[in-house]
Every structure is written in C-alpha cells, then in structure tokens.
Amino acid sequence: MTLDVRLATAALSAPAELERFLSGRTGDGAVVTFTGLARGIGKDGSAIESLTLDWYPGMTERSMLDIAEAAAARFPVSDLVVVHRCGDIVPGETIVFV
C-alpha cells in the first residue's frame, strides 16, 4: 500500500494527478477518483471571488496523512493519493484530488 499525501500551493491539475497515478499500474481492475472544485457561489447565493486556505506546515500534512491512513484501513484500496490545495484559490479551480 502506497499513500501519497501532499499539499499543493500552486494550481492543481486533476488530469495530471490521475495520469501520474495510473502510470505503470497493471494490477488493479478499477480506479476511482474524486475531484473537488472551489465554488463560485456561496450557500446564501452571494458570489465568491476567491478563497484563501491557510495551513500550518507539518501539522496539516500530518492530519491529512491520518485521514488517508484511516480511509485505507477502512476500504480495500491498493494505493491512495490525496492532494489538497492551500493558499489563494479562485472559483472553478481544483481544490482536492483523491
């Protein structure tokens, strides 16, 4: 089992992450992904121009790893990648790739 857990401070490309994950993979019969996008409209209907996700280096990555390890223990996966954006993000940008 390989766990790849990363924070991304720059734009995150879901297609590039998927391609990287699939590279050389021959033993799995399926790959399931989740891509989260930054919303442009709030729950109250107001426009969102951007958001800033702060992080605490070291602590954030450890929390992400703890969550990934819990998921890997619960579900029968052979490998897991989790990439989460931090910093300034505009609507429509990928915010998380799992």
URZI-V347315 format. One record per pair of residues at least 24 apart in sequence whose C-alpha atoms are under 10 Angstrom apart, sorted by the first residue. I is the first residue (numbers start at 1). GAP is how many residues later the second one is. D is the distance in whole Angstrom. If there is no record, write none. Layout:
i;gap;d
I;GAP;D
I;GAP;D
This chain:
i;gap;d
1;71;8
1;76;8
1;77;5
1;78;5
1;79;8
2;70;10
2;75;10
2;76;7
2;77;5
2;78;6
2;79;8
3;62;8
3;65;7
3;66;8
3;69;8
3;75;9
3;76;6
3;77;5
3;78;6
3;79;8
4;61;8
4;64;9
4;75;8
4;76;6
4;77;5
4;78;6
4;79;8
4;94;10
5;56;7
5;57;9
5;58;10
5;59;7
5;60;6
5;61;10
5;62;10
5;63;8
5;64;10
5;75;8
5;76;6
5;77;5
5;78;6
5;79;8
5;93;9
6;54;10
6;55;7
6;56;10
6;58;8
6;59;9
6;75;8
6;76;6
6;77;5
6;78;7
6;79;9
7;48;9
7;50;9
7;53;8
7;54;7
7;57;9
7;75;8
7;76;6
7;77;5
7;78;6
7;79;7
7;80;10
7;89;9
8;75;7
8;76;6
8;77;5
8;78;6
8;79;8
8;87;9
8;88;9
9;44;10
9;75;9
9;76;6
9;77;5
9;78;6
9;79;8
9;80;9
10;75;7
10;76;8
10;77;8
10;78;9
10;79;9
11;74;8
11;75;9
11;76;10
11;77;9
11;78;8
11;79;10
11;82;7
11;83;7
11;84;9
12;71;8
12;72;8
12;73;7
12;81;8
12;82;6
12;83;7
12;84;8
12;85;8
13;70;10
13;80;9
13;81;7
13;82;9
13;83;10
13;84;9
14;69;9
14;79;10
14;80;7
14;81;9
14;82;8
14;83;6
14;84;9
15;82;10
17;64;9
17;65;10
17;66;9
17;80;8
17;81;9
18;63;9
18;79;9
18;80;9
21;58;9
21;59;9
21;60;8
27;51;9
28;49;9
28;50;8
28;51;10
31;46;9
31;47;10
31;48;10
32;45;10
32;48;10
32;66;8
33;47;10
33;48;9
33;49;10
33;64;7
33;65;6
34;48;10
34;62;8
34;63;6
34;64;5
35;48;10
35;49;10
35;59;7
35;60;8
35;61;6
35;62;5
35;63;7
36;48;9
36;56;9
36;57;9
36;58;6
36;59;5
36;60;5
36;61;6
36;62;9
37;52;10
37;53;9
37;54;7
37;55;6
37;56;6
37;57;5
37;58;5
37;59;7
37;60;9
38;51;7
38;52;7
38;53;5
38;54;5
38;55;6
38;56;6
38;57;6
38;58;9
39;50;10
39;51;8
39;52;5
39;53;6
39;54;8
39;55;10
39;56;10
40;50;8
40;51;5
40;52;7
40;53;10
41;50;8
47;44;10
48;42;8
48;43;7
49;40;9
49;41;6
49;42;7
50;38;7
50;39;6
50;40;4
50;41;6
50;42;10
50;43;10
51;35;10
51;36;8
51;37;6
51;38;5
51;39;6
51;40;8
52;33;10
52;34;7
52;35;5
52;36;4
52;37;6
52;38;9
53;31;10
53;32;8
53;33;5
53;34;5
53;35;7
53;36;8
53;42;10
54;31;10
54;32;6
54;33;6
54;34;9
55;30;10
55;31;7
55;32;8
68;30;10
